[in-house]
Amino acid sequence: MYVSVTGLKGKGIIGLMRFWLLAIPSFKAVQRADGILFWEVKTIKGWHHTLTVWETPKHMMAYRKSPSHLKAMKAFPSIAVGKVHGYDASKVPTWEEALREYEEHGRVV
């Protein structure tokens, strides 16, 4: 399986509002995405994290090309700062495990 962890922080109040307007359709799309095994969002110390687990990296990449996610990714530089990390796993990680991977290996976007 393939794990994807993101952490984003809105740029000011306008950026945060735009983030949520774009995030909600993306959250709805991930629930219906082919190959999704687990998804959850969590806010920790002002950072909005997503944790998704996919059958394969191809499933995650297909979701990344969905209209709602593409729209959010295009707007990202003007509305937020953050990091992403993806990795192979043999089981669905806990939040602690996933965030540890994210902190150690995440790349700035």
Buried (B, 14 or more C-beta within 10 A) or exposed (E): BBBBBBBBBBBEEEBBEBBEEBBEBBBEBBEEBEBBEEBEBEEEEEBBBBBBBBEEBEBBEBBEEBEBBEBBBEBBEEBBBBBBBBBEEEEBBEBEBBBEBBEEEBEEB
